[in-house]
Amino acid sequence: MTSVFVNPDHTYAAVDIGAKSAILVDAETGKVLFEKEADLTLPPASMTKMMTEYLVLEAIDEGQIGWDTTTQISDYPYGISANPNFSGVGLRQNKDYTVRELYEAMAINSDNATTIALAELIAGTEGEFVKMMNEKAAELGLPDYEFVNSSGLNNSHLGENYPEGTSPDATNLMSARSAALLAYHLTKDYPEALDYSSVPTTEFDGQTITNWNWMLPGMPGQLAQFSYEGMDGLKTGYTELAGNCFTGTAERDGRRLISVVMKSDTRESRFQQTAKLFDYGFQQFEKQELYEEGYQLDGQSDLPVAKGKEDTVAIQTDSAIEDVIQNGEGEQYTIQYNIDSDKLDDEGNLVAPIESGQKVGTAELVYNGEESYSYLMSDGPKTVDLVTTSAVEKSNWFMLMIGNVGEFFSDIFTGAVDMVKGWF
């Protein structure tokens, strides 16, 4: 996808992303700022580990395990760790490893064997853990996914140890949109994940391990050339089948972006494409208050009231409406009122008594420009509540009776007029 936008003063250059699939999302609103084949389902390689991280942090949060819980390494992850074809930290058997140690190796060094060991600790077997991964993906609303193991390797890499319930030649699958949504939930629900993903290097079992995310500030040696201000996560990935993948996240001036690039040509390229996306998001978009709290839409600032001491009641937004918008596009946004029909009678009136601040509907932000924005979550565009500005008491029984009598004679008079007209 090529994206161009125009403001009154400048035309900005197109964003050209050299990856098979990509997406850029504002992490607060879930607004998709850029996408290229974002729904294409591809192997995510070690980006799979974001789901394993989520389930580990959830197990800690729920008290199933703790950071200081220890476990030993079974034959399966030990064999993976000892295989020179896979990057690994060299796990030893008959040694107690803490959850924290295993998690650090997984999140920082993308270690496969420690990932499997954590899956076995939580679920007993990796096959049972895979069931948990797919159940959680459904719960989180990921649109495109299939998890077949915890690490992101191809099942063919695992030999006879491929998880029960999966096929020996299967591979994990996700779209860029699903990876972004998973990253959104991981960082939102468990922000401590960033405390680990942002670590450039650390010590593990007497050795220094290095983060595969070269964009982190503080990376050693020549890797520092890829540093990007505000970068603090999240997960790289590579297999021959998947190519080079990266789910990145960075925060600047209180704004967080999440990006995904999949099937990039080289390790360096996945970071270069991510930098392009982040530059685009941070430089050409900003968060703005488009409508203030208490805003009233011209011509729709009140609603009729039935059976009340007042005939109408004013309505307004109960909070400001904010969004992340492209520079110069503020005037492309309007709002529309959506009144809750179940709050109205058959004639379209609110029925007294009415409380001050009573919700009567929502105000929805509407974009009228040329771009086509979507939102990562299903709740869609920004909405705020519409509320009444004052209370309306119910009219007393005498006034209601007078009103009803008036309506009665009005109906008789109207009927008589209609009858007379029928004679002529």
C-alpha positions as CSV (number, residue, x, y, z in Angstrom):
1,M,0.0,0.0,0.0
2,T,1.2,3.5,-0.8
3,S,-0.2,6.2,1.4
4,V,-0.2,9.9,0.5
5,F,-1.9,12.8,2.3
6,V,-2.2,16.5,1.5
7,N,-2.4,19.4,3.8
8,P,-2.8,23.1,2.8
9,D,0.9,23.7,2.7
10,H,2.6,20.4,1.7
11,T,2.3,17.1,-0.1
12,Y,4.2,14.5,1.8
13,A,6.1,11.7,0.1
14,A,4.6,8.2,-0.1
15,V,5.5,5.6,2.4
16,D,7.1,2.7,0.6
17,I,7.6,-0.4,2.8
18,G,9.8,-3.1,1.5
19,A,8.1,-6.1,3.2
20,K,5.4,-8.5,2.1
21,S,3.0,-7.3,4.8
22,A,3.0,-4.4,7.3
23,I,0.9,-2.3,9.6
24,L,1.3,0.7,11.9
25,V,-1.1,1.3,14.7
26,D,-1.6,4.1,17.3
27,A,-1.5,2.1,20.6
28,E,-3.9,4.2,22.6
29,T,-6.8,4.5,20.1
30,G,-6.1,1.4,18.0
31,K,-6.3,3.5,14.9
32,V,-4.5,2.0,11.9
33,L,-2.3,4.7,10.4
34,F,-0.8,2.5,7.6
35,E,-1.3,-1.0,6.3
36,K,0.1,-3.1,3.4
37,E,-1.5,-6.6,2.9
38,A,-2.1,-6.5,6.7
39,D,-4.6,-9.4,6.6
40,L,-2.3,-11.8,4.7
41,T,-1.7,-14.8,6.9
42,L,2.0,-15.6,7.1
43,P,4.4,-17.5,9.4
44,P,5.4,-15.2,12.2
45,A,8.5,-17.1,13.3
46,S,9.5,-16.0,16.8
47,M,6.9,-13.3,17.0
48,T,4.8,-16.3,18.1
49,K,6.6,-15.9,21.5
50,M,4.4,-12.8,22.2
51,M,1.6,-15.2,22.9
52,T,3.8,-17.3,25.1
53,E,4.9,-14.2,27.0
54,Y,1.2,-13.2,27.5
55,L,0.3,-16.6,28.9
56,V,3.3,-16.6,31.2
57,L,2.5,-13.1,32.6
58,E,-1.1,-14.1,33.0
59,A,-0.1,-17.2,35.0
60,I,2.0,-15.0,37.2
61,D,-0.8,-12.5,37.6
62,E,-3.2,-15.2,38.6
63,G,-0.8,-16.7,41.1
64,Q,-0.4,-20.0,39.2
65,I,3.4,-19.4,39.2
66,G,5.7,-16.7,40.4
67,W,8.9,-15.1,39.1
68,D,10.9,-17.1,41.6
69,T,9.2,-20.4,40.8
70,T,11.9,-22.9,39.7
71,T,11.8,-25.8,37.1
72,Q,14.2,-28.2,35.6
73,I,14.7,-28.8,31.9
74,S,13.2,-31.9,30.3
75,D,14.8,-33.8,27.5
76,Y,12.7,-32.0,24.8
77,P,13.8,-28.4,25.4
78,Y,17.3,-29.7,26.3
79,G,17.6,-31.3,22.9
80,I,16.5,-28.0,21.2
81,S,19.0,-26.0,23.3
82,A,21.8,-28.4,22.4
83,N,21.1,-28.2,18.7
84,P,23.6,-25.9,17.0
85,N,21.1,-25.1,14.2
86,F,19.1,-23.0,16.7
87,S,20.2,-20.0,18.6
88,G,20.2,-20.9,22.3
89,V,21.5,-20.1,25.7
90,G,22.9,-23.6,26.3
91,L,20.5,-24.9,29.0
92,R,21.7,-27.6,31.4
93,Q,19.7,-30.4,32.9
94,N,19.6,-31.2,36.7
95,K,19.7,-27.5,37.4
96,D,16.9,-25.3,38.8
97,Y,16.0,-22.3,36.6
98,T,13.7,-19.6,37.8
99,V,10.7,-18.3,35.7
100,R,12.4,-15.0,35.6
101,E,15.6,-16.4,34.1
102,L,13.7,-18.4,31.5
103,Y,11.5,-15.5,30.6
104,E,14.5,-13.1,30.2
105,A,16.1,-15.6,27.8
106,M,12.9,-15.9,25.9
107,A,12.0,-12.2,25.7
108,I,15.5,-10.8,25.3
109,N,17.4,-13.5,23.4
110,S,14.4,-15.1,21.7
111,D,15.6,-18.5,23.1
112,N,13.5,-21.4,21.9
113,A,14.3,-24.0,24.5
114,T,13.4,-21.7,27.5
115,T,10.1,-20.9,25.7
116,I,9.3,-24.6,25.6
117,A,10.3,-25.1,29.2
118,L,7.9,-22.3,30.3
119,A,5.1,-23.8,28.2
120,E,5.7,-27.2,29.9
121,L,5.8,-25.6,33.3
122,I,2.4,-23.9,32.8
123,A,0.5,-26.5,30.9
124,G,2.3,-29.8,31.6
125,T,3.0,-30.4,27.9
126,E,3.6,-28.1,24.9
127,G,0.5,-29.7,23.2
128,E,-1.7,-28.5,26.1
129,F,0.0,-25.1,26.0
130,V,-0.8,-24.8,22.3
131,K,-4.5,-25.3,23.1
132,M,-4.2,-22.4,25.6
133,M,-2.6,-20.2,22.9
134,N,-5.4,-20.7,20.5
135,E,-8.0,-20.2,23.1
136,K,-6.4,-17.0,24.2
137,A,-6.1,-15.8,20.6
138,A,-9.9,-16.3,20.2
139,E,-10.5,-14.5,23.5
140,L,-8.4,-11.5,22.5
141,G,-10.2,-11.3,19.1
142,L,-7.2,-12.0,16.8
143,P,-8.7,-12.2,13.3
144,D,-6.2,-14.5,11.7
145,Y,-4.1,-17.1,13.5
146,E,-3.1,-20.7,14.0
147,F,-0.7,-21.7,16.8
148,V,1.0,-25.1,16.6
149,N,3.9,-24.6,19.0
150,S,5.1,-22.1,21.6
151,S,8.4,-21.0,20.1
152,G,7.7,-20.1,16.4
153,L,9.9,-22.8,14.9
154,N,8.4,-24.9,12.3
155,N,7.1,-28.2,13.7
156,S,9.5,-30.0,11.3
157,H,12.3,-28.4,13.4
158,L,11.0,-30.2,16.5
159,G,11.3,-33.7,15.1
160,E,9.3,-36.3,17.1
161,N,8.6,-33.7,19.8
162,Y,6.1,-31.7,17.7
163,P,3.1,-30.9,20.0
164,E,0.4,-33.4,20.3
165,G,-2.7,-32.4,18.3
166,T,-0.7,-30.7,15.6
167,S,0.8,-32.1,12.4
168,P,4.6,-32.7,12.0
169,D,4.9,-30.3,9.1
170,A,2.7,-27.5,10.5
171,T,3.9,-23.9,11.2
172,N,2.4,-21.1,13.2
173,L,0.4,-18.5,11.2
174,M,-0.6,-14.9,11.9
175,S,-1.5,-11.8,9.9
176,A,0.2,-8.5,10.6
177,R,-3.1,-7.2,12.0
178,S,-3.3,-10.1,14.4
179,A,0.3,-9.6,15.5
180,A,-0.4,-5.9,16.1
181,L,-3.5,-6.7,18.1
182,L,-1.6,-9.3,20.2
183,A,1.2,-6.7,20.9
184,Y,-1.5,-4.2,21.8
185,H,-3.0,-6.6,24.4
186,L,0.4,-7.7,25.7
187,T,1.6,-4.1,26.3
188,K,-1.8,-3.0,27.6
189,D,-2.6,-5.9,29.9
190,Y,1.0,-6.5,31.1
191,P,3.1,-3.4,30.6
192,E,5.9,-5.1,32.6
193,A,6.6,-7.0,29.3
194,L,8.4,-3.9,28.1
195,D,10.7,-4.0,31.2
196,Y,12.2,-7.1,29.6
197,S,11.8,-6.5,25.9
198,S,13.7,-3.2,26.3
199,V,16.9,-4.7,27.8
200,P,19.8,-4.6,25.2
201,T,22.0,-7.2,27.0
202,T,21.9,-9.2,30.2
203,E,23.6,-12.1,32.0
204,F,22.3,-15.6,31.8
205,D,24.0,-18.5,33.5
206,G,27.4,-16.9,33.4
207,Q,27.2,-15.6,29.8
208,T,26.1,-12.3,28.2
209,I,23.0,-12.6,26.0
210,T,22.0,-9.9,23.5
211,N,18.6,-8.7,22.3
212,W,17.8,-9.4,18.7
213,N,16.0,-6.1,18.5
214,W,18.8,-3.9,17.2
215,M,16.6,-0.8,17.4
216,L,16.9,-0.5,21.2
217,P,18.9,2.4,22.5
218,G,22.1,1.1,24.2
219,M,22.8,-1.8,21.9
220,P,26.5,-2.7,21.8
221,G,29.0,-2.1,19.1
222,Q,27.9,-1.7,15.5
223,L,24.3,-2.6,16.4
224,A,23.9,0.9,17.9
225,Q,23.6,2.3,14.3
226,F,20.0,0.9,14.3
227,S,19.0,2.7,17.5
228,Y,15.6,4.4,17.5
229,E,14.6,6.9,20.1
230,G,11.7,5.6,22.3
231,M,12.0,2.0,21.1
232,D,11.3,-0.5,23.9
233,G,10.1,-3.7,22.3
234,L,8.9,-6.0,21.2
235,K,9.7,-9.2,19.2
236,T,11.8,-10.2,16.2
237,G,11.4,-13.4,14.2
238,Y,13.2,-15.4,11.5
239,T,12.9,-18.7,9.8
240,E,13.6,-19.6,6.2
241,L,9.9,-20.0,5.6
242,A,8.9,-16.7,7.4
243,G,11.7,-14.5,6.3
244,N,12.6,-11.6,8.6
245,C,9.8,-10.3,10.8
246,F,9.5,-7.7,13.5
247,T,6.8,-6.4,15.8
248,G,8.1,-3.1,17.2
249,T,6.8,-0.6,19.6
250,A,8.1,2.9,20.6
251,E,6.9,5.8,22.7
252,R,7.6,9.5,22.2
253,D,6.1,12.4,24.0
254,G,3.4,10.2,25.5
255,R,2.4,8.6,22.2
256,R,3.0,4.9,21.6
257,L,3.0,3.3,18.2
258,I,3.0,-0.4,17.3
259,S,4.3,-1.7,14.0
260,V,4.6,-5.1,12.3
261,V,6.6,-6.0,9.2
262,M,6.5,-9.5,7.9
263,K,8.7,-11.3,5.3
264,S,11.3,-8.6,4.9
265,D,14.4,-9.5,2.9
266,T,17.1,-9.1,5.6
267,R,17.6,-8.6,9.3
268,E,18.7,-5.0,8.6
269,S,15.7,-4.4,6.3
270,R,13.1,-5.3,8.9
271,F,14.5,-2.5,11.2
272,Q,14.9,0.0,8.4
273,Q,11.2,-0.6,7.3
274,T,10.1,-0.2,11.0
275,A,12.0,3.1,11.3
276,K,10.2,4.3,8.2
277,L,6.8,3.4,9.7
278,F,7.6,5.1,13.0
279,D,9.0,8.2,11.4
280,Y,5.7,8.4,9.4
281,G,3.6,7.9,12.5
282,F,5.4,10.3,14.8
283,Q,6.1,13.0,12.3
284,Q,2.9,13.2,10.3
285,F,0.3,12.4,13.0
286,E,-0.6,14.0,16.2
287,K,-3.2,13.6,18.9
288,Q,-5.7,16.4,18.9
289,E,-8.8,17.4,20.9
290,L,-11.3,17.8,18.1
291,Y,-14.4,18.6,20.2
292,E,-14.4,19.9,23.7
293,E,-16.3,18.5,26.7
294,G,-19.8,19.9,26.7
295,Y,-20.0,20.3,22.9
296,Q,-23.5,20.8,21.5
297,L,-24.2,20.1,17.8
298,D,-26.0,22.9,16.0
299,G,-29.6,22.0,15.4
300,Q,-29.5,19.0,17.6
301,S,-28.7,20.5,21.0
302,D,-31.9,19.4,22.7
303,L,-34.5,16.7,22.8
304,P,-38.3,16.9,23.2
305,V,-39.7,15.8,26.6
306,A,-43.0,14.1,27.3
307,K,-44.9,14.3,30.7
308,G,-42.4,16.8,32.1
309,K,-42.5,20.3,33.5
310,E,-40.3,21.3,30.6
311,D,-40.9,20.6,26.9
312,T,-37.3,20.0,26.0
313,V,-33.9,19.2,27.6
314,A,-30.5,20.2,26.3
315,I,-27.9,17.5,25.6
316,Q,-24.1,17.6,25.2
317,T,-21.0,15.5,25.1
318,D,-19.9,14.3,28.6
319,S,-16.1,14.4,27.6
320,A,-13.8,15.7,25.0
321,I,-13.4,13.9,21.7
322,E,-9.8,13.2,20.9
323,D,-8.1,11.3,18.1
324,V,-4.8,10.9,16.4
325,I,-5.0,12.6,13.0
326,Q,-2.8,13.5,10.1
327,N,-1.3,17.0,10.1
328,G,-3.7,19.5,8.5
329,E,-6.8,17.2,8.5
330,G,-8.6,18.5,11.6
331,E,-11.4,20.0,9.4
332,Q,-12.1,16.6,7.9
333,Y,-13.7,15.4,11.1
334,T,-17.3,15.9,12.2
335,I,-19.5,14.2,14.8
336,Q,-22.9,12.6,14.5
337,Y,-25.4,12.0,17.3
338,N,-26.7,8.5,17.9
339,I,-29.7,8.7,20.2
340,D,-30.6,5.5,22.0
341,S,-34.0,4.5,20.6
342,D,-34.9,2.6,23.8
343,K,-34.7,5.9,25.7
344,L,-37.5,7.4,23.6
345,D,-41.3,6.9,23.4
346,D,-43.1,6.1,20.2
347,E,-43.2,9.8,19.3
348,G,-39.5,10.3,19.8
349,N,-39.7,12.0,23.2
350,L,-37.7,11.4,26.3
351,V,-40.1,10.7,29.1
352,A,-39.9,12.6,32.4
353,P,-38.6,12.4,35.1
354,I,-35.1,12.9,33.6
355,E,-31.9,13.3,35.7
356,S,-29.1,15.7,35.0
357,G,-26.3,13.9,33.3
358,Q,-28.5,11.1,32.1
359,K,-27.1,9.2,29.1
360,V,-29.3,9.4,26.1
361,G,-26.9,8.2,23.4
362,T,-23.4,8.7,21.9
363,A,-21.6,11.2,19.8
364,E,-19.4,9.5,17.1
365,L,-16.4,10.9,15.4
366,V,-16.8,10.8,11.6
367,Y,-13.9,11.2,9.1
368,N,-14.8,12.8,5.8
369,G,-11.4,12.8,4.1
370,E,-9.9,10.7,1.3
371,E,-7.9,8.2,3.3
372,S,-9.4,5.0,4.6
373,Y,-8.8,4.5,8.3
374,S,-9.7,1.4,10.2
375,Y,-9.4,0.5,13.9
376,L,-7.6,-2.5,15.4
377,M,-10.4,-3.2,17.8
378,S,-13.9,-4.0,16.8
379,D,-15.3,-1.0,18.8
380,G,-14.4,1.2,15.8
381,P,-14.3,5.0,15.7
382,K,-14.1,7.2,18.8
383,T,-17.4,7.8,20.6
384,V,-18.3,9.6,23.8
385,D,-21.6,9.7,25.8
386,L,-24.3,12.2,25.1
387,V,-25.9,13.4,28.4
388,T,-28.6,15.8,29.5
389,T,-27.5,19.1,30.9
390,S,-30.3,19.4,33.5
391,A,-33.0,17.5,35.2
392,V,-36.7,17.6,34.2
393,E,-39.3,16.8,36.8
394,K,-42.4,14.9,35.9
395,S,-45.4,17.1,35.6
396,N,-47.9,16.7,38.5
397,W,-51.1,14.7,38.0
398,F,-53.3,17.8,37.6
399,M,-51.2,19.2,34.7
400,L,-51.0,15.8,33.1
401,M,-54.8,15.5,33.3
402,I,-55.3,19.0,31.8
403,G,-52.9,18.0,29.0
404,N,-54.8,14.8,28.4
405,V,-58.1,16.6,28.4
406,G,-56.8,19.0,25.9
407,E,-55.5,16.2,23.7
408,F,-59.0,14.5,24.0
409,F,-60.9,17.6,22.8
410,S,-58.2,18.3,20.2
411,D,-58.7,14.9,18.8
412,I,-62.6,15.4,18.8
413,F,-62.2,18.7,17.0
414,T,-59.9,17.3,14.4
415,G,-62.2,14.4,13.8
416,A,-65.2,16.7,13.4
417,V,-63.4,18.9,10.9
418,D,-62.4,15.9,8.9
419,M,-66.0,14.7,8.9
420,V,-67.3,18.1,7.7
421,K,-64.7,18.1,4.9
422,G,-66.0,14.7,3.9
423,W,-69.5,16.1,3.3
424,F,-68.3,18.5,0.6
